[in-house]
Amino acid sequence: MFGHALRNAILPVLTILGPLFAATLTGALVVEQIFAIPGLGKYFITSIGNRDYPVVMGVYLLFGLLVIVMNALVDILYAWADPRIRLE
């Protein structure tokens, strides 16, 4: 019963965890700026202040790509968790 119930119960969990993981990684911008941690977020904020637009666009592109990859991974895990959800 645990195996049958787990497969049906994991779909809403996957729906939440995929975008939540991407939001956690992209939320590092704020955390790095507040706690003065050197990283991509601090580099991004410094680039905005210096008007370094290629870096700003590159970081936006990277974070957007991260969100797309996480959503695609959730879709793949859907097909694994529930065989009824398949691409026809």
N, C-alpha and C positions, 0 to 999 in steps of 0.2 A: 504494500500500500504506500510506503514511503517513496518508492521510486516513481509510482504513478502520480502521486500528489505533487512531488517535487517538480516534475516536468511541466505540469500545468501552473504551478505557483511561481516558477522562475521567470515567466514572460514579463509580468509587471516589474519585477526586480531589474531585469535587463533593460527595460524601457527607461528606468530612472538612472541606473548606474552608468550607462554609456555617456549621455550628455553631462552627467554630474562629474564624471572623471575629466572630461574635456574642460568643463568650467573650473574645476579645481586647478588644472594646469595653467589655464589662461588667467586665473585669478592671482597668479603669482606676481603679476605686475604690481598690484596694490601692496601685497605683503612685502615684496622686496623694497618698495619705496618707503614704506612706513618704518621698517626695521633696518634700513640701510644695508641690506644684503646685496653684494655684488652679483649680478646675474642679468638675464635677458630683459627682465622688467625694468631694472635700473638703467640699462643701456637704452631701452626704448624711451623712457621718460627723458633721459638726457638728450636723445636724438630729437625729440619733439622741441625741447628748449633751444637746441642748436639749429633747428630747421633743416635737419638732414632727412629729407623726404624719402630717398631710396631705402634707408634703414627702416623708417616708419612703415613704408609699404611692404617691405620684406617681412617684418614682424607680424603685421596684419595678415599677410598671406600665409605665413607659417601657422598662426593660430587658427585661421580659417580652414587650412588643410587638416589640422589636428581635429577639428570638430567634424569635418567630413569623414575622416578615417574612423573616428569613434562611432559615428552613425552607421557606417558601412559594416564595422565589426559587430555592432548590435544586430543588424540585419542578418549577418552570417550566423550569429549565435542563435537567433530566432529559428532558423532552419534546422540547426542542430538540436535545439531543445524540443521543438514540436515538428514532427515530420509532416504534419498537415499543411504547414506553411512552406510551400515550395514555389519556385519560379516555374511557371508552365511554359 
